[in-house]
Every structure is written in structure tokens, then in C-alpha cells.
Amino acid sequence: MQLITADPRSLKDNPDRSRQSKSSPQSDALLCASIRAIGVVQPPIVKLDPEGGNSYVIVFGHRRAAQAIAADLLEIPLLLADPSDDLGAMQSFAENIAREPLNPVDQWRAIERLVALGWTEESIATALALPSRQIRKLRLLANILPGMLDQMVRGDMPNEQQLRTIAAAGQDEQAEVWKKYKPKKQDPQVSWWEVARALATTRMLAKHASFGDDLAQAYGITWVEDLFAPADEDSRYTTDVEAFLGAQQEWLANNLPKRGSVIEANEYGQAKLPAKAQQVYGKPGKGDLTGWYINARDGSVQSVAYRMPEAKKPKLVNNADGIETAVEEVKAPKVRPDLTQNGLDMIGDLRTDALHEALARAPIEDDTLMALLILAFTGTNVSIASGASDNPYGHAKCGPHAARLIGEDGKLSFERETLLQAARSVLVEVLSLRRNRSDSGLIARIAGDAIGADQFLPNMATEDFLSCLSRNALEAAAEAAGVPGRIKVKDTRAALVEHFADGKLVHPAALLAPSTDDARSWIERYSTFDSEGEGYGNDVAMLEVQHAGDDAMNPLAEEKETDEDFREAAE
């Protein structure tokens, strides 16, 4: 190569350059500022114009030349290369990847140029240090609608599975779906999942077929090979959905096992169990049944175990003559509870958030903090994977907090403040009052009551929460707040929301303090003794009783006392 100088305005762009889409304004501004300050550090590589004359064509370095013009440079250094062979395409591609990464569409265009010059996918992957799978994925773009490609140039790319599904569809199908899902002005992002789902409904994969070649021939199913699928899986598919499902139905009818029955599936591919049936998630018992169904979304044959409730035996009553007579029990009318399941879920979330905020912000004495740590590890949501037994649930993720207490030499090394913060963080990680497997149970309520977590409960006078209350519970809340009741329930809710617009309503059911009876029941359950007769559960249990108190049944009194204590501690 020969080092020369020339006016960047005299250079011609290479029509076969790899980067055809525009780079970001931020990266261009940064490059321009650098060139204006120190000049062009790495000269662009050019070659003589094959059309004749003394002009030069840029091989690579278009951005540097353009930003040199923007920086008002009259001359820049250039490297004059010999006429390029087919290796120049690889050099141009590799040089652009080493700089600002090409977007996937530009990468695909460069790959297609290399393939046209005789490069194989494996050789391209080796030269660019990219996985072969990545090269195959980019080549899927050859089958993508131009409008979708324009969206992908902006960096909005589907994942590999979605891209394979879209690429397997015809251009007409893609165009029809794109009309519905292309981005709007107010939302520039595309839901590729919806695009792929709309195009995947017409394809059934051979790997989901339970039937063999005989039924495939009988139903006239012709398999098509997906040339872009990974080589290690069955990539055949058919677009004859009706024939595929018919063959699956016939196979299922001929191979239905004993105590098995055919059931329907909903539009989401989930099984429709018989009325009052309960799904069995563990190992089915002898009396359990198995339902077989076809997933309408992918056509696969699936099964689900379930059990039916036992039939209730009639109650036998002796009449005046001493003869037993079967009498059907009359069910009492159902009474709507004060709170719906959604309401209980909301309370669980609100309690947990308040508890975590109190653990992070409220003043906590050191001895109380240690007591809370002991309590936390007796929670029903805590399991320790010590290796002493098979534990299917693992353990709480307290490692990051414990790591703060260990020095680089692997020994305990911490400041007092770090220890206290780590203890609080562990409590936040472990304690929970959400209504799922993470619920710590009664000990989390005791812990929250001890640190005044009630003060962190938000205003519950919202439409979402109040709509979870029964009419009686809603009217009771209005009466307690001094809000006159209304004829219509929605008007009472609106009046409560307006009344507490600048205040705070906390429903008694959300208060954390447990009742004394609940606390004592917990003590009795955990106050066990070892072989020497010395109890190990009483110490922990008594910690709870001290905070539960005899006034736990009066949530308003508890709230008032905690309020005053918290204000004193804050002052």
C-alpha cells in the first residue's frame, strides 16, 4: 500500500460497501470531534476508480472521510491499495465489525456478498470469529419482507425462533400480517411475538406428530424441509393443519391407554378438565384419571392427570319407628366473605411492601434485630439446602448480603454499620407476607408489628381495594370513618375515596399484629423438646409472645402505641 493525501471531498463512495445504513448521530458527532482535534489517525483505504481518471474509491473508511469533511479538513492521509480481489469483501466486512458494529441487516447483506464470491458459511464464521449458527440466523433475513427489514435496521430485532417462523412464511402471508402489526407513530416498537404467532398458525411441525408415515400418507400430508433450521433437529413441517390434526386424532383414538379419556383443549392449548375435577401435579394415584388432548396451537398430543371428588354419602337418620332413612343434606346458602381472594392478595402485597420498607428505614435496636433474624429462619418459606436431606426448594438468596461481611482473604471482616445493613437486607430477602409459597407465616406479622410496619401501609381507600370488600364490610368501613352510607355500593366507595383523598385508610384486616390465640397456637406447635428434656423452641416462641401482646386483638390500640413509639425514635 502507498500513503498519499487527498481532499476527502474528491473521494467516491464504494457502491458495494458493507455499511449501507446510517450510523447513529451520537457516534458521528464523537468521531467528528476526534478528527477536528487530532486529525485522522487511521487513514481510510482507497483504490483507483476502475472507471478511469485520477479519482479514488473508498474501500473502507467512509465514516472517517465523511466526518473529515464535516470537520472542514482540506486534505487527509489515505492508503492506496492494489486492485482488490474477492478477499476485499471479507476485509471490508471484518473491518466494519471491528469498529461500530453493523446492524444485523447490514451484516446479512455482507454475508450474501461473501457467499456470492464463493465463501461458505463455515469459512465466514471462522474468519469473523462468529458461531456458524449466527451466520445461518442472519441468512434467514433473505426471506423477510422489506418493510420488516426496515424495522430491523433500527435495532428492533426478533429472537431466533421468531425470526425462523417469520422467514418460513411466504411474502404474501408476511405482508398480510405486517399490515396489522407494523409499528404505529405512538409506539415505534413491534411485537415480534404476535407477528410470529400469527404466521405460525399455518405450520405444524413433524417433531410434534405422534402418527407415523402410514397415517401421513392416508391424510395426504406432505412434509416440507425447513432449510434454515438447526441440523440437529427434525425441521420438517406441513401447512395442511386440518390433515395434521385429523391424523393426530385418529392416532390418539387407536392408542388411548386404559383409564384414559379424550378431553378438549382451549384456545391456549390448555386442557379443559371435567366439572369439579382437580388436576394432579404429582404422581397420579390408583384412583386418578388421565385425560389426553391435542394442543391446538402446535398439534402435539399431551396428557394431564386429574381426580374427581368422592360422591357424598347420604346421611342416615332414624325415624320414629327406628328405621334408618337416607336424608340429603341441605347446603346452607353461601355468604360472601368480607374480602375477596383478590382483596386478600392485595393485602398480602401491601403488607409485604410495608414490612420491607420498615426493615429498611425504621429504627431497630440491635437486640431486636438479632431476635428478628432468629424469627426469620423459622418462617415457613425458609428452607436450607445443607445437604443433610433432599431439598426440592433450595434456599433464600442471601449470598450477596453475606458477601459484604467477608474480606478478600476469605475471613469475616466488616464494620458495625455494614453488619446492621446486611442483617436488614437478609430480613428483607427472607420475610414475606405474600399469599404464595414465599409467605413466612405468623412470624413475619410479629416482626412487622415489632418494628411498626403498620405505619408504612399505604392509603387503601382506592377503587381497586374497596371493590374487593363486601357490602357489609364497605358500609362498616364508611361508618367507622364517619362517612354517611349511600344507597348504591359504588357511591359508598366513591365517598370513601373522596373522604380519604388527603388522608389514609388502613383496613383492620391489613394490620400486621396477630391475635394472642394465634401466637399461642404457634408456640404450642414449636415448643418441642430434645431427648434430654430441654426445650429449644420456647426461646423463639417467647420472643413472639412479647411482641404479640394481650392487646393484639385491638388493632387500633396497637397502631396508636406503635405510632407514638416510632415518632419518638425518629425524633
Residue pairs with C-beta under 8 A, 6 or more apart in sequence:
1 45
1 79
1 80
1 81
1 82
2 79
2 80
3 43
3 77
3 78
3 79
3 80
4 77
4 78
4 79
4 80
5 75
5 76
5 77
5 78
6 46
6 56
6 75
6 76
6 78
7 74
7 75
8 65
8 66
8 68
8 69
8 73
8 75
8 76
9 69
10 55
10 56
11 44
11 46
11 55
11 56
11 57
11 58
11 65
11 78
12 49
12 55
12 56
12 57
12 58
13 57
13 58
13 62
14 57
14 58
14 59
14 60
14 62
14 92
16 89
16 92
16 113
17 58
17 60
17 62
17 92
18 60
18 92
18 93
18 96
18 102
18 106
18 107
18 109
18 110
18 113
19 62
19 63
19 96
19 102
19 106
20 106
20 109
21 103
21 105
21 106
21 153
23 63
23 100
27 100
28 63
28 66
28 67
28 70
31 63
31 64
31 67
32 67
32 70
32 71
34 41
35 64
35 67
35 68
35 71
35 73
36 71
36 72
39 73
39 76
40 64
40 68
40 73
40 76
40 77
42 61
42 64
43 61
43 76
43 77
43 78
43 79
44 58
44 59
44 60
44 61
44 62
44 64
44 65
44 76
44 78
44 79
45 58
45 59
45 60
45 61
45 78
45 79
45 81
46 56
46 57
46 58
46 59
46 61
46 78
46 79
46 80
46 81
47 56
47 57
47 59
47 80
47 81
47 82
47 83
47 84
48 54
48 55
48 56
48 57
48 80
48 83
49 55
49 56
49 57
50 57
50 83
56 78
56 80
58 65
59 81
59 84
59 88
59 91
59 92
60 91
60 92
60 95
60 96
63 99
63 100
64 76
65 76
68 76
84 91
86 117
86 118
89 110
89 113
89 114
89 117
90 114
90 119
90 124
90 127
92 110
93 107
93 110
93 111
93 113
93 114
93 128
94 127
94 128
96 102
96 106
96 110
97 107
97 128
102 110
103 152
103 153
103 155
104 138
104 141
104 152
104 157
105 141
105 149
105 152
105 153
106 153
107 138
108 138
108 139
108 141
108 142
111 124
111 135
111 138
111 139
112 139
112 142
114 124
115 121
115 124
119 127
121 132
121 135
121 136
121 139
122 132
124 130
124 135
125 131
125 132
125 134
125 135
133 230
136 228
136 230
137 160
137 163
139 228
140 163
140 164
140 167
140 228
141 149
141 152
141 163
141 167
142 167
143 167
143 168
143 171
143 228
144 152
144 163
144 166
144 167
144 174
145 171
145 174
145 175
145 178
147 175
147 178
147 182
148 166
148 174
148 178
148 195
151 182
151 183
151 190
152 158
154 188
156 183
156 188
156 189
156 190
156 192
157 163
157 192
158 166
158 192
158 193
158 195
158 196
159 192
161 196
162 192
162 193
162 195
162 196
164 226
164 228
164 229
165 196
165 199
165 200
165 203
166 174
166 192
166 195
166 196
166 199
167 228
168 199
168 203
168 226
168 228
168 237
169 177
169 199
169 202
173 199
173 202
174 199
177 195
177 198
177 199
178 195
180 198
181 190
181 191
181 194
181 195
181 198
182 190
183 189
183 190
201 241
201 297
202 239
202 241
203 237
203 238
203 239
203 241
204 237
204 238
204 239
204 240
204 241
204 244
204 245
204 298
204 299
205 234
205 235
205 236
205 237
205 298
205 299
206 223
206 234
206 236
206 237
206 238
207 233
207 234
207 236
208 298
208 299
208 300
209 216
209 244
209 247
209 248
209 299
210 248
210 251
210 252
210 255
210 300
210 301
211 247
211 248
211 250
211 251
215 247
215 250
215 251
216 223
216 247
218 247
219 240
219 243
219 244
219 246
219 247
220 240
220 243
221 238
221 240
221 243
221 244
221 247
222 238
222 240
223 236
223 237
223 238
224 236
224 237
224 238
224 239
225 235
225 236
226 235
226 236
226 237
227 235
229 235
238 244
241 299
244 299
245 294
245 296
245 299
248 294
248 299
248 301
249 294
251 301
252 262
252 292
252 294
252 301
253 262
256 262
256 292
257 290
257 292
259 289
259 290
260 289
260 290
260 291
260 292
260 303
261 289
261 290
261 291
261 292
262 291
262 292
262 293
263 271
263 272
263 273
263 274
263 291
263 292
263 293
263 304
264 271
264 272
264 293
265 271
265 272
265 293
265 294
265 295
265 296
266 272
267 296
268 297
269 295
269 296
269 297
269 298
271 291
271 293
271 302
271 304
272 293
273 279
273 291
273 304
273 306
274 306
274 308
276 308
276 309
277 289
277 306
277 307
277 308
278 306
278 307
278 308
278 309
279 304
279 305
279 306
280 288
280 305
280 306
280 307
284 290
284 305
285 307
287 307
288 305
288 306
288 307
289 305
289 306
289 307
289 308
290 303
290 304
290 305
290 306
291 303
291 304
291 305
291 306
292 301
292 302
292 303
293 301
293 302
293 303
293 304
294 300
294 301
294 302
295 301
295 302
312 329
314 326
314 327
314 328
314 329
315 326
315 327
315 328
315 329
316 324
316 325
316 326
316 327
317 324
317 325
317 327
318 324
318 325
319 325
336 470
337 470
338 469
338 470
338 472
338 473
338 509
339 347
339 468
339 469
339 470
339 473
339 509
340 468
342 468
343 465
343 468
343 469
344 435
345 434
345 435
346 464
346 465
346 468
347 507
347 509
347 510
348 433
348 434
348 435
348 439
349 434
350 457
350 458
350 460
350 510
351 433
351 445
351 448
351 453
351 457
351 510
351 512
352 432
352 433
352 434
353 456
353 458
354 448
354 453
354 454
354 455
354 456
354 457
354 458
354 512
355 431
355 432
355 433
355 444
355 447
355 448
355 453
355 456
355 512
356 428
356 431
357 453
357 456
358 448
358 451
358 452
358 453
358 455
358 456
359 424
359 427
359 428
359 431
359 451
359 453
360 424
360 428
361 456
362 451
362 452
362 453
362 455
362 456
362 566
362 569
363 566
363 569
363 570
364 372
364 424
364 451
366 420
368 450
368 451
369 420
369 423
369 424
369 427
370 423
371 450
371 543
372 427
372 447
372 450
372 451
373 423
373 426
373 427
374 540
374 543
375 443
375 446
375 447
375 540
375 543
375 544
376 382
376 426
376 427
376 430
376 431
376 440
376 443
376 447
377 384
377 430
378 443
378 526
378 540
379 430
379 431
379 432
379 440
379 441
379 443
379 444
380 439
380 440
380 441
381 430
381 432
381 437
381 438
381 439
381 440
381 441
382 395
382 396
382 430
382 440
383 391
383 393
383 394
383 395
384 391
384 395
385 391
385 394
385 395
393 437
396 426
396 429
396 430
397 429
398 426
398 429
398 430
401 422
401 425
401 426
401 429
402 422
402 426
404 414
404 418
404 421
404 422
405 412
405 413
405 414
405 418
405 419
405 422
406 412
406 413
406 414
407 413
414 422
427 447
430 440
431 440
431 443
431 444
431 447
431 448
432 438
432 439
432 440
432 444
433 439
433 440
433 444
433 445
433 448
433 512
442 514
442 518
442 519
442 522
442 544
443 522
443 544
444 512
445 512
445 513
445 514
446 513
446 514
446 519
446 543
446 544
446 547
446 548
447 453
447 547
448 454
448 512
449 512
449 513
449 514
449 547
449 548
449 552
449 558
449 562
450 547
452 562
452 563
452 565
452 566
453 512
454 506
454 511
454 512
454 513
454 558
454 559
454 562
455 562
455 563
455 566
457 506
457 510
457 511
458 504
459 500
459 503
459 504
459 505
459 506
460 466
460 505
460 506
460 507
460 510
461 496
461 497
461 499
461 500
461 501
461 503
461 504
461 505
462 497
463 493
463 497
465 507
466 474
466 477
466 493
466 496
466 497
467 493
469 477
469 507
471 489
474 489
474 492
474 493
474 496
475 485
475 492
477 496
477 505
477 507
478 484
478 485
478 492
478 495
478 496
479 485
481 496
481 499
481 500
481 505
483 492
483 495
483 496
483 499
484 495
485 492
486 492
486 495
496 505
506 559
508 555
508 556
511 555
511 558
511 559
513 548
513 549
513 552
513 555
513 558
514 548
514 552
515 548
515 552
515 553
516 548
516 549
516 550
516 552
516 553
518 548
519 544
519 545
519 548
519 552
520 545
522 541
522 544
523 537
523 538
523 541
523 542
523 544
523 545
526 537
526 540
526 541
527 535
527 537
527 538
527 541
528 535
528 536
528 537
529 535
529 536
530 536
549 558
551 557
551 558
551 561
552 558
